[in-house]
Amino acid sequence: MLRHIYRILVVFILITSCQESHKSKYNATQKSVKDTVVKQVAKIFSYPKDRYIVTQDTVAPNDTFGKILSRFDMAYSDIYKITQKIKDTFDVKQIKVGRPYVVLQQKDSLDSLARPKVFIYEQDPLHYTVIDFQDSIQVHYKNKKVTTKRKSVEVVINKSLYQDIADKHLSPKLAMELSNIYAWTVDFFHLNKGDAFKVIYDDVYINDTVYAGIGNIYASVFKYGGKDFYAFRYALDSTGQHYDYFDELGHTLRKQFLKAPLKFGRISSRYNLHRFIKYYGRVKPHLGTDFAAPIGTPIMATANGVVIKKAYTSGNGNYIKIKHNATYSTQYLHMSKFAKGIHVGSVVKQGDIIGYVGMTGHASGPHVCYRFWKNGKQVDALKEKMPPAKPIDKKLLPDYLKFIKSYKQQLDSI
């Protein structure tokens, strides 16, 4: 019992990305939300709560859909029947460790074992799936009731991006989202004291009480290296599902290459043709940039391309090389392991995870050595002037400039 309570507390904190000021209230409010979900399910699908035994728990390591239901004395033949029936609408293999679930067992069942009738799985803090196998087997996808509150903040960098955000009692997810928006523009490995950002975004709450993280970021400006970098979220079609971030002139913030293959970390060694390398005990050209980070940190492809090498050598360790076009190629060394599904010939998109930080091969510590080729010659990636991606469509530009006017005024007045 204590093990279950501990696991629930840890998981609930992780899945909300909740700031420090919310943590003391989290457990009580989350229980209220869970009860609300059960009541909503009972109301929508005619499950009188007083007629059911309600069991709430989280997916444990090595748990499967079958193992969970078998603990409630459901026969494996019945479980197999359910999984086959729902396989086209819900992949039971995708349930993840730490995610909450609810099992409803009917109290007045003639079956003394009170086998489960309903399985409710929460795939994220905002969405849950109801699998009903009372009469016919059905799958229903549901959203929790959420509300958003618009927020405008300014953060000045004094310690680090994460720490200064935490000191303002803001969600740590804000740092991740900003790193995604400015991945091609701001070098997050070299933020300096005095750099700052302003941002207009939504805070998301479940049932008006439980903080669930941040929603859309509508506008921001990052003061970096003495320059202001604006970013405005703009829908590229009428559905609003396709959007991108552009600056105050309508130029995209994206470049053909990311500045780094990691979201966060530090540069431990730069491109240097005359570097003394301790591992070899002599001067030897270092033709890449080393990004130090903990083992297991995801490594991203810095641009679209095709994997042309996936191998191991005594020097490079586990490494991948990607050809981006006739001009550019990149290489990623010393991986602890490769990402699933990555092989020679794989087409990767910018930002796709291709492997994980390690220290295989000749490495004195965990890092990824990032190497960059231009016209067949290795060059310093940090000094290359990367070509920009396409700007906003000229037909959309007048509407875009009109759209961002009020957001820019709001940012400048924060």
PALUM-186544 format. One record per residue (C-alpha): residue in one letter; x, y, z. Coordinates in steps of 0.001 Angstrom, whole numbers, plus 524288, in hexadecimal, padded with zeros to 5 digits. Layout:
N
AXYZ;...
***
This chain:
414
M800008000080000;L80AFE8095A80387;R8119F806297F6B2;H8056680A057EF29;I803E8816CE7F6A9;Y8121881A5F7F440;R811378174D7E5D4;I804C881F637E439;L80AE082B3E7EADC;V8170C82AD27E252;V80FA0828C67D5AA;F805A0833557D82D;I8106A83D667DA56;L817498398E7CDBE;I80B6D839777C4CC;T807028472A7C818;S8141784E477C642;C80EB2856477D188;Q81609861997D786;E81A5B8614F7E5BE;S80F31869A27EADB;H8054885F7B7E65F;K80BC0853477EBBE;S806C0854597F9B7;K7F8B9854497F4CA;Y7FAA784A3D7EA25;N7F70783D597F080;A7EA1C841CE7F632;T7E5C6848B27E9D1;Q7E9F383D7B7E121;K7E1B7833FA7E918;S7D63C83D2A7E71E;V7D8A983D087D87F;K7D97482E307D840;D7CC8782D487DF70;T7C6C4836FB7D5D1;V7CB3B82EAB7CA54;V7C4C7822A97D03A;K7B83282A507D272;Q7B87782FA17C48C;V7BA7E8220B7BF02;A7AFBA81CB97C791;K7A662827567C2FB;I7A992826B97B481;F7A9A8817FB7B379;S79F38814E17BD87;Y7A83680EBF7C793;P7A1C6811777D4C5;K7AD76813CC7DD87;D7A70480DA77E957;R7A5DA800DB7E1CE;Y7B44A7FFE87DEA5;I7C0CC7FCF47E5E2;V7CA2E807A07E183;T7D8C6804977E169;Q7E26280F617DE0A;D7F0DF80CB77DBC3;T7FC2A80F857D28B;V802E0806E27C88E;A80E788005B7CF4D;P81B437FC037C8E7;N8191D7EF907C0F5;D80A5A7F1957C173;T802797EE9C7B54A;F7F4177F02A7B22C;G7F29C7E1807B407;K7F9E17E0FB7C0F8;I7F1A77EBFA7C695;L7E4B87E5A17C30A;S7E95E7D82F7C74E;R7EB847DDA67D4FE;F7DCD67DF977D538;D7DACB7D1237D1F7;M7D7837D3267C3B6;A7DAA87C74F7BB61;Y7E5757C8D67B14E;S7DC337C3E07A6D0;D7D31A7CF537A9BC;I7DE8F7D8DE7A9EF;Y7E3207D3E479CB2;K7D56F7D59279747;I7D5387E3B379BF3;T7E2A97E70E79686;Q7DF307E15678944;K7D2647E8BE788DF;I7D86D7F60078BFA;K7E5B87F4A778533;D7E1E87FDE877A2F;T7DD90808A47838A;F7E61E806F678FA4;D7F39E800CE78FE8;V7F4C27FA5479D44;K8038F7F98D79B6E;Q804478084A79C8D;I800628092F7AAD3;K80BA980F8B7B203;V811B680DB37BF4F;G80CCC817CE7C8F3;R8002181B057C1EC;P7F3E081A8D7CA71;Y7E8D5811037C7D0;V7DBA880D9F7CDCA;V7D4D7800637CDDB;L7C63B7FF3D7D08B;Q7C0B97F26B7D5B8;Q7B21F7F0957D6F6;K7ADE37EE557E524;D7A1427E7287E263;S7A7327DDAE7D8A0;L7A32D7CF857DA5B;D7B1567CC2D7D828;S7B74B7CBBD7E5BD;L7C4717CFF87E014;A7BE827DCEE7DB9E;R7C66A7DD3F7CF21;P7C91F7EAB97C92C;K7BF547F1017C01B;V7C6117FDC97BCAC;F7D45F801C57BB37;I7D7BB810547BB17;Y7E582814307B6FB;E7EAE5822027B837;Q7F4A3823C57AD2A;D7F815831987B174;P7F2FC83B777BB50;L7E888840417B1D3;H7E3E5834177AA96;Y7DEF4826C07AE9E;T7D9B681A9E7A7E2;V7CE0D8128C7AC6D;I7CDC5804357A87B;D7C0497FEB17AB43;F7BED37EFE07AAAA;Q7B2057EDE87B1FA;D7A97C7E9AF7A68C;S7B0427ED03799D2;I7BE707F17E799E5;Q7BFA58000F79732;V7CA4480A6A797ED;H7C74C818AC79B09;Y7D125823C979AE7;K7CE5082EED7A457;N7D42D83BF17A83B;K7D42F8418B7B5DB;K7CDF684EB47B7C5;V7D89F858E77B6B0;T7D949867887B82A;T7E422870B27B3E5;K7E90187D347B9E9;R7F0E4886BD7B1B5;K7FDBE88A927B7F9;S8084E894947B4CE;V81592893CC7BB6F;E82377898B67BA84;V82F3A890F27BF37;V83D0F8964D7BFF3;I8481688C647BFB8;N8502C88D777CC1C;K8536887F2A7CF0B;S84E648762C7C45B;L84245875317BBE0;Y83C6086A4F7C421;Q83FE9870327D141;D83B1B87DD67CDF1;I82E3A8783B7C8EA;A82CDF8704D7D56D;D82FD987C597DDBE;K82433882F67D740;H81BAB877237DAE8;L81915874237CCA5;S817D3866E97C612;P824E5860C77C228;K81E3885CED7B575;L81F4186B377B192;A82DF0869617AFF2;M82BDC85D937A733;E821EC8648079E9F;L82A808707779D1C;S83606867D779998;N82DB8861D478EC8;I8296686F0878969;Y836FF87508789BD;A83EDE868B8786ED;W843D086E9977A21;T8460787C4B77F62;V84AA287C5578D8A;D8564C8746979255;F850E486F2B79F28;F85E69869FC7A29E;H8636E877EC7A372;L859258801C7AA2B;N85F5D88B6A7B17B;K85B82892E57BD7D;G8527B89DCB7B920;D84C64896547ADEC;A83D9E896377AF9B;F830BC892577A9A8;K822AA896D47A9D4;V817CD88D7F7A651;I808FD88D357A4CE;Y8034C87FAB7A6A3;D7F852877917AC9D;D7F8C5870687B986;V7F01B864447B8F9;Y7E7E485F5D7C45A;I7DFB58530A7C5D9;N7D258855A37CBA5;D7D6D08637A7CF0C;T7DF7485EAB7DA2A;V7EA6C8557D7D622;Y7F5B185BA57CEB9;A7F8B0853A57C289;G803E185B637BC9C;I8045E8656A7B1D0;G7FC448661F7A57E;N7FEFE86E5B7997F;I809E78784E7994B;Y8045F8839779141;A80F8A88D2F79127;S81CF288EEF79707;V8293289706795EA;F83678891D879A2F;K8410C89BD279D04;Y84D7689474799BA;G85AE789A2779767;G855558A7DD797AC;K84B798A52578CE3;D83CD18A2EE78D7F;F83784896AD78706;Y828C5897027857F;A8205F88AFC7832D;F811DD88B0B77FE9;R8095587F0777E7C;Y801D987FD3771AF;A7F83F8760576BE3;L7FB718727A75DD7;D7EDE886D4475A85;S7DFCA86EF175EBA;T7E01886319767D8;G7EA768690C7708F;Q7F12085BCA77183;H7FC7685FC0768D5;Y8044486B1576E33;D811F88703076F85;Y8194887B097767D;F81E008870276F18;D824DC89392772FB;E81F9D8A18177224;L822A78A21376393;G81CD8894F176003;H829CE88DB375F56;T829BB87FE2764BC;L831CD87D57770DC;R835C38703A76B63;K8427A86DBD76464;Q84613861C675CA2;F84E0285D0676850;L84BF185D38776FF;K856C58639E77EB6;A858F985748786B6;P85508848E9786AE;L850A4849D8794F5;K8463A8525279B15;F84E7E855587A702;G85C1F8527B7ABEF;R869288594F7AA9B;I873FE85A3E7A09E;S87F8E853167A680;S888AD8542F79AD9;R8889085BEA78E3B;Y88D918598E7807A;N89C4E85B5C7818C;L8A6CA85792777D9;H8B172858467824F;R8AB05852A578E5F;F8B2B284A7779821;I8AA4583E6179A40;K8AC7B837E27A779;Y8A78082AC87A2BF;Y8B25D82A0379891;G8BC7D831B27A055;R8C00883A42794CB;V8BB798455A78C27;K8B1338406D782C1;P8A7228482577AEC;H899A0847C7780E4;L89085848E77753A;G883BA849C377CA5;T87C8485066787C0;D87A87848B87944F;F86DAB84A9C79B70;A86E4D844EA7A92E;A861D183F927AF1E;P85D89834187B7BD;I85D77826827B1DE;G8505E823EA7AB66;T84DBF832017A759;P846AF831BA79A15;I84ECB835AA78E39;M8477B83C5A78316;A849E683D217748A;T84D4284B637721C;A846D884B84764A3;N83EDD8433275B56;G8469983889754A6;V8498F82A297526B;V851938217875B64;I85D5581CC775375;K8651B8166C75E8D;K8616E80FB976B32;A86D10808AC770EF;Y876E58069877BCE;T885848091D77B71;S88F6A808DF7866A;G89141817957856A;N883AD81C9E78235;G87C12812B378A3C;N86DFA811B9785D4;Y86BF081C2A77B87;I862AB820A1770E4;K86564828B9764D7;I85A9D82FF375D91;K85B1A8357D74FD1;H852848418E74EE2;N854DC84571740BA;A85FC684643736D7;T866BF8504973F5B;Y864D284CB074DA8;S86678840977562F;T8670E83EF2764FD;Q86C398347576E21;Y868F88311877C58;L872F78294D78444;H87411821AE7911E;M8659981E1079265;S8619C814EB79D5A;K8579180F1E7940A;F85039811FE7878B;A841FB8161778738;K8383680B9F78360;G8352F80AE4774F3;I841818120F770B9;H8495680AD176653;V8511A80DC175A10;G8476B8135B7505F;S83E618191575ABC;V838CD8264E7571D;V8397982F4C762EE;K8338C83C7C76570;Q8399B847CA76C9B;G838048456E77B33;D835DC836AE77A0E;I83CA982EDD784B6;I847298265D77E7C;G84E6C8218E78A85;Y852628244E79887;V85E4B82A5079EFD;G868AB820AE7A387;M8775481F167A470;T879F3813D179B3B;G886A6813CC793A9;H8918E81D2379779;A88A61825F87A0FB;S88E6082AB67AE66;G8808F82E417B262;P8727282DE47AD8F;H87084836C97A1D5;V86D168372879376;C8778E83B81789F5;Y87066842D777F35;R8777F8438977233;F873AE84BA976684;W87761849EF7582A;K876318543A74D94;N879968501373FBB;G8809B8441C7450B;K8891A84B9A74EBD;Q8876284BE275D7C;V88503859B676248;D881808607A76F0C;A872B985F767702C;L8723586AD5779D6;K878998741477017;E870A28702C7643D;K8666F879EF75FDA;M85AC68712575DE9;P8515F873C6752B9;P843A6877DA75711;A83728870717545C;K82C668768574C25;P825AF882DE7515F;I817008843D75296;D80F4A883C3745E2;K80E8C8916973FE0;K7FFD388FE373E74;L7FE9C88E2A74D3B;L80837898D175112;P7FE978A479751B4;D7F54089CC575A61;Y80095897F4762B8;L805FA8A5A77652B;K7F8688AA3E76906;F7F67F89E50771C4;I803088A022779A6;K801968AEBD77BEA;S7FA2F8ADC4788C4;Y802BC8A28478DA5;K80F118AA7478B37;Q8094A8B5FA79298;Q805F68ACFE79DFC;L813B38A74B79E3B;D81A2B8B49D79DD8;S811B58B9527A914;I814C78ADD87B23B;
***
